[in-house]
């Protein structure tokens, strides 16, 4: 490896390439508890969405029936 005088150096003057990786992993691990991950949302259709579409179709049909009748 080439000598770079502007690179960060450890207390003994030797560059530690794994130091920043270890500190990053510790930072990431401290933010998220290991055993408590949220379950993903169900991939199927939602009841509220289906009910809203059905209500909208009924309202449009009722307005059309009243306008044409």
CORWOFEN-V676055 format. One record per residue. OMEGA is omega in whole degrees, 0 to 359 (* if undefined). Layout:
# CORWOFEN-V676055
omega=(OMEGA OMEGA)
This chain:
# CORWOFEN-V676055
omega=(182 178 179 184 180 181 177 183 179 183 181 177 180 179 179 183 182 184 181 178 179 179 178 179 178 179 181 181 182 182 184 175 187 189 187 176 181 177 178 179 179 185 182 180 182 182 181 179 180 180 179 178 179 179 179 179 179 180 179 179 179 179 178 180 179 182 182 186 *)
